[in-house]
Amino acid sequence: MRLTGQGLQAERGGRTVFGGIGFAVSAGEMLAIIGPNGAGKSTLLRVVAGLLSPASGAVRLEPEPEAGIPASVHYFGHLDALKPSLTVADNLGHWRKLYGGAGDLESALDSVGLAHLIDLPAGRLSAGQKRRVALARLLVSERPVWLLDEPATALDTAAEATLGRLIAAHLSGGGLVMAATHRPLPIAPSATLALGSAP
């Protein structure tokens, strides 16, 4: 599996965010995307995920999935996307169904140290716990391409180590990762893409 971007340009509100961007990430590799606020890190991930259309250029995944690239991608954004009135189990079950996954909810929560909170309403979780539940979504959706936008936000040292283990396991299983980050990731990336300064 190989994910590539060629000649990518993105525009937001009539302003060019970045242009001429290219990258290549293969199975078992992680690409770190760095740069100042406004440089386009999140925008690039959204373009790769198919949430935004590039002004020019193309993203390709080989071999090409029959259902298209978005069906192979899990986009992990800034928001935890949890309904506060639903239990942790119900939230994860919703995402598993939406993404067509088959991962076990309790096992996924155990991997992030939250199996004991499976029946708690998500609205009662701390910020760090919500982020860890969001990480558990990666495990129940079982998609090969992880696009992580500031994945360590709100995580303490122990939870960052857990994130590192999850990424390492995903890579060793043949997955690939693109991660936008302001801070060092818990495991070393295979390569780094630096986006330019914001205008």
Rosetta constraint file for C-alpha pairs under 8 A:
AtomPair CA 1 CA 26 HARMONIC 5.75 0.50
AtomPair CA 1 CA 27 HARMONIC 5.24 0.50
AtomPair CA 1 CA 61 HARMONIC 7.04 0.50
AtomPair CA 1 CA 62 HARMONIC 5.41 0.50
AtomPair CA 1 CA 63 HARMONIC 6.11 0.50
AtomPair CA 2 CA 24 HARMONIC 6.98 0.50
AtomPair CA 2 CA 25 HARMONIC 5.71 0.50
AtomPair CA 2 CA 26 HARMONIC 4.22 0.50
AtomPair CA 2 CA 27 HARMONIC 6.22 0.50
AtomPair CA 2 CA 61 HARMONIC 5.68 0.50
AtomPair CA 2 CA 62 HARMONIC 5.17 0.50
AtomPair CA 2 CA 63 HARMONIC 7.41 0.50
AtomPair CA 3 CA 24 HARMONIC 5.70 0.50
AtomPair CA 3 CA 25 HARMONIC 5.19 0.50
AtomPair CA 3 CA 26 HARMONIC 6.22 0.50
AtomPair CA 3 CA 59 HARMONIC 7.36 0.50
AtomPair CA 3 CA 60 HARMONIC 5.76 0.50
AtomPair CA 3 CA 61 HARMONIC 4.48 0.50
AtomPair CA 3 CA 62 HARMONIC 6.49 0.50
AtomPair CA 4 CA 22 HARMONIC 7.25 0.50
AtomPair CA 4 CA 23 HARMONIC 5.50 0.50
AtomPair CA 4 CA 24 HARMONIC 4.33 0.50
AtomPair CA 4 CA 25 HARMONIC 6.39 0.50
AtomPair CA 4 CA 59 HARMONIC 5.68 0.50
AtomPair CA 4 CA 60 HARMONIC 5.30 0.50
AtomPair CA 4 CA 61 HARMONIC 6.49 0.50
AtomPair CA 5 CA 21 HARMONIC 7.17 0.50
AtomPair CA 5 CA 22 HARMONIC 4.85 0.50
AtomPair CA 5 CA 23 HARMONIC 5.15 0.50
AtomPair CA 5 CA 24 HARMONIC 6.55 0.50
AtomPair CA 5 CA 48 HARMONIC 7.93 0.50
AtomPair CA 5 CA 57 HARMONIC 7.36 0.50
AtomPair CA 5 CA 58 HARMONIC 5.76 0.50
AtomPair CA 5 CA 59 HARMONIC 4.42 0.50
AtomPair CA 5 CA 60 HARMONIC 6.46 0.50
AtomPair CA 6 CA 20 HARMONIC 7.48 0.50
AtomPair CA 6 CA 21 HARMONIC 6.41 0.50
AtomPair CA 6 CA 22 HARMONIC 4.50 0.50
AtomPair CA 6 CA 23 HARMONIC 6.85 0.50
AtomPair CA 6 CA 57 HARMONIC 5.49 0.50
AtomPair CA 6 CA 58 HARMONIC 5.55 0.50
AtomPair CA 6 CA 59 HARMONIC 6.61 0.50
AtomPair CA 7 CA 19 HARMONIC 6.95 0.50
AtomPair CA 7 CA 20 HARMONIC 4.36 0.50
AtomPair CA 7 CA 21 HARMONIC 5.19 0.50
AtomPair CA 7 CA 22 HARMONIC 5.69 0.50
AtomPair CA 7 CA 56 HARMONIC 6.77 0.50
AtomPair CA 7 CA 57 HARMONIC 4.45 0.50
AtomPair CA 7 CA 58 HARMONIC 6.90 0.50
AtomPair CA 8 CA 18 HARMONIC 7.76 0.50
AtomPair CA 8 CA 19 HARMONIC 5.73 0.50
AtomPair CA 8 CA 20 HARMONIC 5.27 0.50
AtomPair CA 8 CA 21 HARMONIC 4.79 0.50
AtomPair CA 8 CA 22 HARMONIC 6.46 0.50
AtomPair CA 8 CA 54 HARMONIC 6.39 0.50
AtomPair CA 8 CA 55 HARMONIC 7.45 0.50
AtomPair CA 8 CA 56 HARMONIC 5.58 0.50
AtomPair CA 8 CA 57 HARMONIC 4.23 0.50
AtomPair CA 8 CA 58 HARMONIC 6.28 0.50
AtomPair CA 8 CA 59 HARMONIC 7.97 0.50
AtomPair CA 9 CA 16 HARMONIC 7.34 0.50
AtomPair CA 9 CA 17 HARMONIC 7.46 0.50
AtomPair CA 9 CA 18 HARMONIC 5.46 0.50
AtomPair CA 9 CA 19 HARMONIC 3.92 0.50
AtomPair CA 9 CA 20 HARMONIC 5.92 0.50
AtomPair CA 9 CA 21 HARMONIC 6.73 0.50
AtomPair CA 9 CA 54 HARMONIC 5.70 0.50
AtomPair CA 9 CA 55 HARMONIC 5.34 0.50
AtomPair CA 9 CA 56 HARMONIC 5.19 0.50
AtomPair CA 9 CA 57 HARMONIC 6.41 0.50
AtomPair CA 10 CA 16 HARMONIC 5.94 0.50
AtomPair CA 10 CA 17 HARMONIC 5.55 0.50
AtomPair CA 10 CA 18 HARMONIC 5.65 0.50
AtomPair CA 10 CA 19 HARMONIC 6.51 0.50
AtomPair CA 10 CA 43 HARMONIC 7.48 0.50
AtomPair CA 10 CA 44 HARMONIC 7.68 0.50
AtomPair CA 10 CA 47 HARMONIC 7.90 0.50
AtomPair CA 10 CA 53 HARMONIC 7.68 0.50
AtomPair CA 10 CA 54 HARMONIC 4.97 0.50
AtomPair CA 10 CA 55 HARMONIC 5.23 0.50
AtomPair CA 10 CA 56 HARMONIC 7.28 0.50
AtomPair CA 11 CA 15 HARMONIC 5.24 0.50
AtomPair CA 11 CA 16 HARMONIC 4.31 0.50
AtomPair CA 11 CA 17 HARMONIC 5.34 0.50
AtomPair CA 11 CA 18 HARMONIC 7.40 0.50
AtomPair CA 11 CA 54 HARMONIC 7.41 0.50
AtomPair CA 11 CA 55 HARMONIC 6.38 0.50
AtomPair CA 12 CA 16 HARMONIC 6.53 0.50
AtomPair CA 12 CA 17 HARMONIC 6.61 0.50
AtomPair CA 17 CA 38 HARMONIC 7.68 0.50
AtomPair CA 17 CA 39 HARMONIC 6.62 0.50
AtomPair CA 17 CA 40 HARMONIC 5.77 0.50
AtomPair CA 17 CA 198 HARMONIC 7.86 0.50
AtomPair CA 18 CA 39 HARMONIC 7.18 0.50
AtomPair CA 18 CA 40 HARMONIC 6.45 0.50
AtomPair CA 18 CA 195 HARMONIC 7.75 0.50
AtomPair CA 18 CA 196 HARMONIC 7.84 0.50
AtomPair CA 20 CA 57 HARMONIC 7.99 0.50
AtomPair CA 23 CA 193 HARMONIC 7.62 0.50
AtomPair CA 25 CA 29 HARMONIC 6.10 0.50
AtomPair CA 25 CA 30 HARMONIC 6.91 0.50
AtomPair CA 25 CA 31 HARMONIC 6.59 0.50
AtomPair CA 25 CA 176 HARMONIC 6.97 0.50
AtomPair CA 25 CA 177 HARMONIC 7.84 0.50
AtomPair CA 25 CA 178 HARMONIC 7.97 0.50
AtomPair CA 26 CA 176 HARMONIC 6.42 0.50
AtomPair CA 27 CA 171 HARMONIC 6.96 0.50
AtomPair CA 27 CA 174 HARMONIC 5.02 0.50
AtomPair CA 27 CA 175 HARMONIC 5.22 0.50
AtomPair CA 27 CA 176 HARMONIC 4.97 0.50
AtomPair CA 28 CA 170 HARMONIC 7.77 0.50
AtomPair CA 28 CA 171 HARMONIC 4.22 0.50
AtomPair CA 28 CA 172 HARMONIC 5.82 0.50
AtomPair CA 28 CA 173 HARMONIC 7.31 0.50
AtomPair CA 28 CA 174 HARMONIC 5.05 0.50
AtomPair CA 28 CA 175 HARMONIC 5.57 0.50
AtomPair CA 28 CA 176 HARMONIC 5.39 0.50
AtomPair CA 29 CA 171 HARMONIC 6.31 0.50
AtomPair CA 29 CA 175 HARMONIC 7.65 0.50
AtomPair CA 29 CA 176 HARMONIC 5.29 0.50
AtomPair CA 29 CA 177 HARMONIC 6.49 0.50
AtomPair CA 29 CA 189 HARMONIC 7.32 0.50
AtomPair CA 29 CA 190 HARMONIC 5.59 0.50
AtomPair CA 30 CA 171 HARMONIC 7.66 0.50
AtomPair CA 30 CA 176 HARMONIC 5.87 0.50
AtomPair CA 30 CA 177 HARMONIC 4.52 0.50
AtomPair CA 30 CA 178 HARMONIC 5.66 0.50
AtomPair CA 30 CA 179 HARMONIC 7.37 0.50
AtomPair CA 30 CA 189 HARMONIC 5.03 0.50
AtomPair CA 30 CA 190 HARMONIC 5.23 0.50
AtomPair CA 30 CA 191 HARMONIC 6.80 0.50
AtomPair CA 31 CA 177 HARMONIC 6.28 0.50
AtomPair CA 31 CA 178 HARMONIC 4.76 0.50
AtomPair CA 31 CA 179 HARMONIC 6.30 0.50
AtomPair CA 31 CA 189 HARMONIC 5.70 0.50
AtomPair CA 31 CA 190 HARMONIC 5.94 0.50
AtomPair CA 31 CA 191 HARMONIC 5.02 0.50
AtomPair CA 31 CA 192 HARMONIC 5.50 0.50
AtomPair CA 31 CA 193 HARMONIC 6.99 0.50
AtomPair CA 32 CA 178 HARMONIC 5.94 0.50
AtomPair CA 32 CA 179 HARMONIC 4.93 0.50
AtomPair CA 32 CA 180 HARMONIC 5.89 0.50
AtomPair CA 32 CA 181 HARMONIC 6.98 0.50
AtomPair CA 32 CA 189 HARMONIC 5.90 0.50
AtomPair CA 32 CA 190 HARMONIC 7.88 0.50
AtomPair CA 32 CA 191 HARMONIC 6.35 0.50
AtomPair CA 32 CA 192 HARMONIC 4.65 0.50
AtomPair CA 32 CA 193 HARMONIC 6.12 0.50
AtomPair CA 33 CA 41 HARMONIC 6.35 0.50
AtomPair CA 33 CA 178 HARMONIC 7.16 0.50
AtomPair CA 33 CA 179 HARMONIC 5.87 0.50
AtomPair CA 33 CA 180 HARMONIC 4.49 0.50
AtomPair CA 33 CA 181 HARMONIC 6.29 0.50
AtomPair CA 33 CA 192 HARMONIC 5.86 0.50
AtomPair CA 33 CA 193 HARMONIC 4.80 0.50
AtomPair CA 33 CA 194 HARMONIC 5.90 0.50
AtomPair CA 33 CA 195 HARMONIC 7.26 0.50
AtomPair CA 34 CA 41 HARMONIC 6.91 0.50
AtomPair CA 34 CA 180 HARMONIC 6.05 0.50
AtomPair CA 34 CA 181 HARMONIC 5.75 0.50
AtomPair CA 34 CA 182 HARMONIC 6.36 0.50
AtomPair CA 34 CA 192 HARMONIC 7.21 0.50
AtomPair CA 34 CA 193 HARMONIC 6.25 0.50
AtomPair CA 34 CA 194 HARMONIC 4.87 0.50
AtomPair CA 34 CA 195 HARMONIC 6.21 0.50
AtomPair CA 35 CA 39 HARMONIC 5.95 0.50
AtomPair CA 35 CA 41 HARMONIC 7.08 0.50
AtomPair CA 35 CA 182 HARMONIC 7.26 0.50
AtomPair CA 35 CA 194 HARMONIC 5.59 0.50
AtomPair CA 35 CA 195 HARMONIC 5.05 0.50
AtomPair CA 35 CA 196 HARMONIC 6.34 0.50
AtomPair CA 35 CA 197 HARMONIC 6.88 0.50
AtomPair CA 36 CA 182 HARMONIC 7.74 0.50
AtomPair CA 36 CA 195 HARMONIC 7.83 0.50
AtomPair CA 36 CA 196 HARMONIC 7.62 0.50
AtomPair CA 36 CA 197 HARMONIC 6.10 0.50
AtomPair CA 36 CA 198 HARMONIC 6.84 0.50
AtomPair CA 37 CA 198 HARMONIC 6.97 0.50
AtomPair CA 38 CA 197 HARMONIC 7.66 0.50
AtomPair CA 38 CA 198 HARMONIC 5.16 0.50
AtomPair CA 39 CA 195 HARMONIC 5.83 0.50
AtomPair CA 39 CA 196 HARMONIC 5.83 0.50
AtomPair CA 39 CA 197 HARMONIC 5.61 0.50
AtomPair CA 39 CA 198 HARMONIC 4.73 0.50
AtomPair CA 40 CA 44 HARMONIC 5.94 0.50
AtomPair CA 40 CA 195 HARMONIC 7.01 0.50
AtomPair CA 41 CA 45 HARMONIC 6.55 0.50
AtomPair CA 41 CA 149 HARMONIC 8.00 0.50
AtomPair CA 41 CA 180 HARMONIC 5.77 0.50
AtomPair CA 41 CA 195 HARMONIC 7.16 0.50
AtomPair CA 42 CA 46 HARMONIC 6.26 0.50
AtomPair CA 42 CA 149 HARMONIC 6.37 0.50
AtomPair CA 42 CA 180 HARMONIC 6.83 0.50
AtomPair CA 43 CA 47 HARMONIC 6.19 0.50
AtomPair CA 43 CA 52 HARMONIC 7.71 0.50
AtomPair CA 44 CA 48 HARMONIC 6.28 0.50
AtomPair CA 45 CA 49 HARMONIC 6.11 0.50
AtomPair CA 45 CA 75 HARMONIC 7.77 0.50
AtomPair CA 45 CA 147 HARMONIC 6.28 0.50
AtomPair CA 45 CA 148 HARMONIC 7.86 0.50
AtomPair CA 45 CA 149 HARMONIC 7.47 0.50
AtomPair CA 45 CA 178 HARMONIC 7.69 0.50
AtomPair CA 45 CA 180 HARMONIC 7.74 0.50
AtomPair CA 46 CA 50 HARMONIC 6.16 0.50
AtomPair CA 46 CA 51 HARMONIC 5.06 0.50
AtomPair CA 46 CA 52 HARMONIC 5.62 0.50
AtomPair CA 46 CA 75 HARMONIC 7.77 0.50
AtomPair CA 47 CA 51 HARMONIC 5.85 0.50
AtomPair CA 47 CA 52 HARMONIC 4.69 0.50
AtomPair CA 47 CA 53 HARMONIC 5.87 0.50
AtomPair CA 47 CA 54 HARMONIC 6.21 0.50
AtomPair CA 48 CA 52 HARMONIC 7.98 0.50
AtomPair CA 48 CA 59 HARMONIC 6.30 0.50
AtomPair CA 49 CA 69 HARMONIC 7.28 0.50
AtomPair CA 49 CA 70 HARMONIC 5.65 0.50
AtomPair CA 49 CA 73 HARMONIC 6.31 0.50
AtomPair CA 49 CA 74 HARMONIC 7.73 0.50
AtomPair CA 49 CA 75 HARMONIC 6.48 0.50
AtomPair CA 49 CA 147 HARMONIC 7.49 0.50
AtomPair CA 50 CA 69 HARMONIC 7.46 0.50
AtomPair CA 50 CA 70 HARMONIC 5.94 0.50
AtomPair CA 54 CA 58 HARMONIC 7.42 0.50
AtomPair CA 60 CA 64 HARMONIC 7.38 0.50
AtomPair CA 60 CA 69 HARMONIC 7.54 0.50
AtomPair CA 61 CA 65 HARMONIC 7.35 0.50
AtomPair CA 61 CA 69 HARMONIC 6.48 0.50
AtomPair CA 64 CA 68 HARMONIC 7.01 0.50
AtomPair CA 64 CA 69 HARMONIC 7.46 0.50
AtomPair CA 65 CA 69 HARMONIC 6.24 0.50
AtomPair CA 65 CA 71 HARMONIC 7.79 0.50
AtomPair CA 65 CA 72 HARMONIC 7.37 0.50
AtomPair CA 67 CA 71 HARMONIC 5.95 0.50
AtomPair CA 68 CA 72 HARMONIC 7.41 0.50
AtomPair CA 69 CA 73 HARMONIC 6.56 0.50
AtomPair CA 70 CA 74 HARMONIC 7.87 0.50
AtomPair CA 71 CA 99 HARMONIC 7.96 0.50
AtomPair CA 71 CA 143 HARMONIC 7.85 0.50
AtomPair CA 72 CA 143 HARMONIC 5.30 0.50
AtomPair CA 72 CA 144 HARMONIC 5.92 0.50
AtomPair CA 72 CA 145 HARMONIC 6.02 0.50
AtomPair CA 73 CA 143 HARMONIC 5.79 0.50
AtomPair CA 73 CA 144 HARMONIC 6.58 0.50
AtomPair CA 73 CA 145 HARMONIC 4.70 0.50
AtomPair CA 73 CA 146 HARMONIC 6.01 0.50
AtomPair CA 73 CA 147 HARMONIC 7.13 0.50
AtomPair CA 74 CA 138 HARMONIC 6.94 0.50
AtomPair CA 74 CA 141 HARMONIC 7.68 0.50
AtomPair CA 74 CA 143 HARMONIC 6.09 0.50
AtomPair CA 74 CA 144 HARMONIC 7.88 0.50
AtomPair CA 74 CA 145 HARMONIC 6.18 0.50
AtomPair CA 74 CA 146 HARMONIC 5.08 0.50
AtomPair CA 74 CA 147 HARMONIC 6.11 0.50
AtomPair CA 75 CA 146 HARMONIC 6.30 0.50
AtomPair CA 75 CA 147 HARMONIC 4.81 0.50
AtomPair CA 75 CA 148 HARMONIC 6.31 0.50
AtomPair CA 75 CA 149 HARMONIC 7.90 0.50
AtomPair CA 76 CA 134 HARMONIC 7.88 0.50
AtomPair CA 76 CA 146 HARMONIC 7.39 0.50
AtomPair CA 76 CA 147 HARMONIC 5.91 0.50
AtomPair CA 76 CA 148 HARMONIC 4.81 0.50
AtomPair CA 76 CA 149 HARMONIC 5.93 0.50
AtomPair CA 76 CA 151 HARMONIC 7.34 0.50
AtomPair CA 77 CA 148 HARMONIC 6.46 0.50
AtomPair CA 77 CA 149 HARMONIC 5.00 0.50
AtomPair CA 77 CA 150 HARMONIC 7.48 0.50
AtomPair CA 77 CA 151 HARMONIC 7.76 0.50
AtomPair CA 78 CA 149 HARMONIC 6.20 0.50
AtomPair CA 78 CA 150 HARMONIC 6.79 0.50
AtomPair CA 78 CA 151 HARMONIC 7.79 0.50
AtomPair CA 80 CA 130 HARMONIC 6.48 0.50
AtomPair CA 80 CA 131 HARMONIC 6.03 0.50
AtomPair CA 80 CA 134 HARMONIC 5.52 0.50
AtomPair CA 81 CA 134 HARMONIC 7.49 0.50
AtomPair CA 82 CA 86 HARMONIC 7.99 0.50
AtomPair CA 82 CA 91 HARMONIC 6.18 0.50
AtomPair CA 82 CA 122 HARMONIC 6.63 0.50
AtomPair CA 82 CA 130 HARMONIC 7.64 0.50
AtomPair CA 82 CA 134 HARMONIC 7.78 0.50
AtomPair CA 83 CA 91 HARMONIC 6.68 0.50
AtomPair CA 83 CA 122 HARMONIC 6.61 0.50
AtomPair CA 83 CA 123 HARMONIC 7.33 0.50
AtomPair CA 84 CA 121 HARMONIC 6.17 0.50
AtomPair CA 84 CA 122 HARMONIC 4.61 0.50
AtomPair CA 84 CA 123 HARMONIC 3.80 0.50
AtomPair CA 84 CA 124 HARMONIC 7.46 0.50
AtomPair CA 85 CA 121 HARMONIC 5.70 0.50
AtomPair CA 85 CA 122 HARMONIC 6.51 0.50
AtomPair CA 85 CA 123 HARMONIC 6.18 0.50
AtomPair CA 86 CA 90 HARMONIC 5.81 0.50
AtomPair CA 86 CA 91 HARMONIC 6.15 0.50
AtomPair CA 86 CA 121 HARMONIC 5.26 0.50
AtomPair CA 86 CA 122 HARMONIC 6.10 0.50
AtomPair CA 86 CA 123 HARMONIC 7.88 0.50
AtomPair CA 87 CA 91 HARMONIC 6.20 0.50
AtomPair CA 87 CA 118 HARMONIC 6.89 0.50
AtomPair CA 87 CA 119 HARMONIC 5.33 0.50
AtomPair CA 87 CA 120 HARMONIC 5.10 0.50
AtomPair CA 87 CA 121 HARMONIC 3.90 0.50
AtomPair CA 87 CA 122 HARMONIC 5.45 0.50
AtomPair CA 88 CA 92 HARMONIC 6.26 0.50
AtomPair CA 88 CA 117 HARMONIC 7.03 0.50
AtomPair CA 88 CA 118 HARMONIC 5.10 0.50
AtomPair CA 88 CA 119 HARMONIC 5.98 0.50
AtomPair CA 88 CA 120 HARMONIC 5.95 0.50
AtomPair CA 88 CA 121 HARMONIC 5.99 0.50
AtomPair CA 88 CA 122 HARMONIC 5.39 0.50
AtomPair CA 88 CA 133 HARMONIC 7.34 0.50
AtomPair CA 89 CA 93 HARMONIC 5.94 0.50
AtomPair CA 89 CA 105 HARMONIC 6.74 0.50
AtomPair CA 89 CA 118 HARMONIC 5.22 0.50
AtomPair CA 89 CA 119 HARMONIC 6.18 0.50
AtomPair CA 90 CA 94 HARMONIC 6.09 0.50
AtomPair CA 91 CA 95 HARMONIC 6.55 0.50
AtomPair CA 91 CA 122 HARMONIC 7.83 0.50
AtomPair CA 92 CA 96 HARMONIC 6.07 0.50
AtomPair CA 92 CA 105 HARMONIC 6.76 0.50
AtomPair CA 92 CA 133 HARMONIC 7.81 0.50
AtomPair CA 92 CA 136 HARMONIC 7.69 0.50
AtomPair CA 92 CA 137 HARMONIC 6.21 0.50
AtomPair CA 92 CA 140 HARMONIC 7.56 0.50
AtomPair CA 93 CA 97 HARMONIC 6.17 0.50
AtomPair CA 93 CA 105 HARMONIC 7.20 0.50
AtomPair CA 94 CA 98 HARMONIC 6.12 0.50
AtomPair CA 95 CA 99 HARMONIC 5.99 0.50
AtomPair CA 95 CA 137 HARMONIC 6.75 0.50
AtomPair CA 95 CA 140 HARMONIC 7.88 0.50
AtomPair CA 95 CA 141 HARMONIC 7.23 0.50
AtomPair CA 96 CA 100 HARMONIC 5.88 0.50
AtomPair CA 96 CA 101 HARMONIC 4.86 0.50
AtomPair CA 96 CA 102 HARMONIC 6.71 0.50
AtomPair CA 96 CA 103 HARMONIC 7.38 0.50
AtomPair CA 96 CA 137 HARMONIC 7.27 0.50
AtomPair CA 96 CA 140 HARMONIC 5.56 0.50
AtomPair CA 96 CA 141 HARMONIC 5.30 0.50
AtomPair CA 97 CA 101 HARMONIC 6.27 0.50
AtomPair CA 99 CA 141 HARMONIC 5.55 0.50
AtomPair CA 100 CA 141 HARMONIC 6.60 0.50
AtomPair CA 101 CA 140 HARMONIC 5.68 0.50
AtomPair CA 101 CA 141 HARMONIC 4.19 0.50
AtomPair CA 101 CA 142 HARMONIC 5.87 0.50
AtomPair CA 102 CA 140 HARMONIC 6.09 0.50
AtomPair CA 102 CA 141 HARMONIC 6.78 0.50
AtomPair CA 102 CA 142 HARMONIC 7.49 0.50
AtomPair CA 103 CA 107 HARMONIC 7.94 0.50
AtomPair CA 103 CA 108 HARMONIC 7.25 0.50
AtomPair CA 103 CA 139 HARMONIC 6.32 0.50
AtomPair CA 103 CA 140 HARMONIC 3.93 0.50
AtomPair CA 103 CA 141 HARMONIC 6.53 0.50
AtomPair CA 103 CA 142 HARMONIC 6.99 0.50
AtomPair CA 104 CA 108 HARMONIC 6.17 0.50
AtomPair CA 104 CA 140 HARMONIC 6.34 0.50
AtomPair CA 105 CA 109 HARMONIC 6.23 0.50
AtomPair CA 105 CA 140 HARMONIC 6.61 0.50
AtomPair CA 106 CA 110 HARMONIC 6.00 0.50
AtomPair CA 106 CA 115 HARMONIC 5.72 0.50
AtomPair CA 106 CA 118 HARMONIC 7.24 0.50
AtomPair CA 107 CA 111 HARMONIC 6.22 0.50
AtomPair CA 107 CA 115 HARMONIC 7.48 0.50
AtomPair CA 108 CA 112 HARMONIC 6.89 0.50
AtomPair CA 108 CA 115 HARMONIC 7.98 0.50
AtomPair CA 108 CA 136 HARMONIC 5.22 0.50
AtomPair CA 108 CA 137 HARMONIC 7.69 0.50
AtomPair CA 108 CA 139 HARMONIC 5.73 0.50
AtomPair CA 108 CA 140 HARMONIC 6.55 0.50
AtomPair CA 109 CA 113 HARMONIC 6.15 0.50
AtomPair CA 109 CA 114 HARMONIC 5.02 0.50
AtomPair CA 109 CA 115 HARMONIC 4.70 0.50
AtomPair CA 109 CA 118 HARMONIC 7.45 0.50
AtomPair CA 109 CA 133 HARMONIC 6.88 0.50
AtomPair CA 109 CA 136 HARMONIC 5.81 0.50
AtomPair CA 110 CA 114 HARMONIC 5.58 0.50
AtomPair CA 110 CA 115 HARMONIC 4.64 0.50
AtomPair CA 111 CA 136 HARMONIC 7.47 0.50
AtomPair CA 111 CA 162 HARMONIC 7.79 0.50
AtomPair CA 112 CA 132 HARMONIC 5.99 0.50
AtomPair CA 112 CA 133 HARMONIC 7.39 0.50
AtomPair CA 112 CA 135 HARMONIC 7.46 0.50
AtomPair CA 112 CA 136 HARMONIC 6.62 0.50
AtomPair CA 112 CA 159 HARMONIC 7.44 0.50
AtomPair CA 112 CA 162 HARMONIC 6.49 0.50
AtomPair CA 114 CA 118 HARMONIC 6.99 0.50
AtomPair CA 114 CA 129 HARMONIC 7.72 0.50
AtomPair CA 114 CA 132 HARMONIC 7.82 0.50
AtomPair CA 114 CA 133 HARMONIC 7.57 0.50
AtomPair CA 120 CA 124 HARMONIC 7.11 0.50
AtomPair CA 120 CA 125 HARMONIC 7.98 0.50
AtomPair CA 121 CA 125 HARMONIC 7.52 0.50
AtomPair CA 122 CA 130 HARMONIC 7.16 0.50
AtomPair CA 125 CA 129 HARMONIC 5.64 0.50
AtomPair CA 125 CA 130 HARMONIC 5.92 0.50
AtomPair CA 126 CA 130 HARMONIC 6.18 0.50
AtomPair CA 127 CA 131 HARMONIC 6.33 0.50
AtomPair CA 127 CA 154 HARMONIC 6.21 0.50
AtomPair CA 128 CA 132 HARMONIC 6.33 0.50
AtomPair CA 128 CA 154 HARMONIC 4.94 0.50
AtomPair CA 128 CA 155 HARMONIC 5.22 0.50
AtomPair CA 128 CA 156 HARMONIC 7.31 0.50
AtomPair CA 129 CA 133 HARMONIC 6.24 0.50
AtomPair CA 130 CA 134 HARMONIC 6.22 0.50
AtomPair CA 131 CA 135 HARMONIC 6.31 0.50
AtomPair CA 131 CA 153 HARMONIC 7.60 0.50
AtomPair CA 131 CA 154 HARMONIC 6.85 0.50
AtomPair CA 131 CA 155 HARMONIC 7.14 0.50
AtomPair CA 132 CA 136 HARMONIC 6.35 0.50
AtomPair CA 132 CA 155 HARMONIC 7.74 0.50
AtomPair CA 132 CA 159 HARMONIC 7.50 0.50
AtomPair CA 133 CA 137 HARMONIC 6.74 0.50
AtomPair CA 134 CA 138 HARMONIC 7.43 0.50
AtomPair CA 135 CA 139 HARMONIC 7.44 0.50
AtomPair CA 135 CA 163 HARMONIC 7.76 0.50
AtomPair CA 136 CA 140 HARMONIC 6.72 0.50
AtomPair CA 137 CA 141 HARMONIC 6.15 0.50
AtomPair CA 138 CA 142 HARMONIC 6.47 0.50
AtomPair CA 138 CA 143 HARMONIC 7.57 0.50
AtomPair CA 138 CA 146 HARMONIC 7.84 0.50
AtomPair CA 144 CA 170 HARMONIC 7.96 0.50
AtomPair CA 144 CA 174 HARMONIC 7.46 0.50
AtomPair CA 144 CA 175 HARMONIC 4.62 0.50
AtomPair CA 144 CA 176 HARMONIC 6.39 0.50
AtomPair CA 145 CA 175 HARMONIC 6.00 0.50
AtomPair CA 145 CA 176 HARMONIC 5.21 0.50
AtomPair CA 145 CA 177 HARMONIC 5.92 0.50
AtomPair CA 145 CA 178 HARMONIC 7.96 0.50
AtomPair CA 146 CA 175 HARMONIC 7.71 0.50
AtomPair CA 146 CA 176 HARMONIC 6.34 0.50
AtomPair CA 146 CA 177 HARMONIC 4.75 0.50
AtomPair CA 146 CA 178 HARMONIC 6.37 0.50
AtomPair CA 147 CA 177 HARMONIC 5.94 0.50
AtomPair CA 147 CA 178 HARMONIC 4.95 0.50
AtomPair CA 147 CA 179 HARMONIC 5.87 0.50
AtomPair CA 148 CA 177 HARMONIC 7.36 0.50
AtomPair CA 148 CA 178 HARMONIC 6.19 0.50
AtomPair CA 148 CA 179 HARMONIC 4.51 0.50
AtomPair CA 148 CA 180 HARMONIC 6.25 0.50
AtomPair CA 149 CA 179 HARMONIC 5.82 0.50
AtomPair CA 149 CA 180 HARMONIC 4.89 0.50
AtomPair CA 149 CA 181 HARMONIC 6.71 0.50
AtomPair CA 150 CA 179 HARMONIC 7.03 0.50
AtomPair CA 150 CA 180 HARMONIC 5.57 0.50
AtomPair CA 150 CA 181 HARMONIC 4.84 0.50
AtomPair CA 150 CA 182 HARMONIC 7.14 0.50
AtomPair CA 151 CA 179 HARMONIC 7.56 0.50
AtomPair CA 151 CA 180 HARMONIC 7.99 0.50
AtomPair CA 151 CA 181 HARMONIC 7.54 0.50
AtomPair CA 152 CA 160 HARMONIC 6.17 0.50
AtomPair CA 152 CA 163 HARMONIC 7.54 0.50
AtomPair CA 152 CA 185 HARMONIC 7.74 0.50
AtomPair CA 155 CA 159 HARMONIC 5.40 0.50
AtomPair CA 155 CA 160 HARMONIC 5.83 0.50
AtomPair CA 156 CA 160 HARMONIC 6.11 0.50
AtomPair CA 157 CA 161 HARMONIC 6.37 0.50
AtomPair CA 158 CA 162 HARMONIC 6.44 0.50
AtomPair CA 159 CA 163 HARMONIC 6.22 0.50
AtomPair CA 160 CA 164 HARMONIC 6.28 0.50
AtomPair CA 160 CA 186 HARMONIC 6.25 0.50
AtomPair CA 161 CA 165 HARMONIC 6.38 0.50
AtomPair CA 161 CA 186 HARMONIC 6.22 0.50
AtomPair CA 162 CA 166 HARMONIC 6.26 0.50
AtomPair CA 163 CA 167 HARMONIC 6.22 0.50
AtomPair CA 163 CA 186 HARMONIC 7.04 0.50
AtomPair CA 164 CA 168 HARMONIC 6.07 0.50
AtomPair CA 164 CA 185 HARMONIC 7.59 0.50
AtomPair CA 164 CA 186 HARMONIC 4.81 0.50
AtomPair CA 164 CA 187 HARMONIC 5.58 0.50
AtomPair CA 165 CA 169 HARMONIC 6.07 0.50
AtomPair CA 166 CA 170 HARMONIC 6.16 0.50
AtomPair CA 167 CA 171 HARMONIC 6.18 0.50
AtomPair CA 167 CA 177 HARMONIC 7.77 0.50
AtomPair CA 167 CA 187 HARMONIC 7.92 0.50
AtomPair CA 168 CA 172 HARMONIC 6.10 0.50
AtomPair CA 168 CA 187 HARMONIC 7.50 0.50
AtomPair CA 169 CA 173 HARMONIC 6.12 0.50
AtomPair CA 170 CA 174 HARMONIC 6.68 0.50
AtomPair CA 170 CA 175 HARMONIC 5.28 0.50
AtomPair CA 170 CA 176 HARMONIC 7.26 0.50
AtomPair CA 171 CA 175 HARMONIC 4.75 0.50
AtomPair CA 171 CA 176 HARMONIC 5.73 0.50
AtomPair CA 171 CA 177 HARMONIC 7.51 0.50
AtomPair CA 181 CA 185 HARMONIC 7.41 0.50
AtomPair CA 185 CA 189 HARMONIC 7.62 0.50
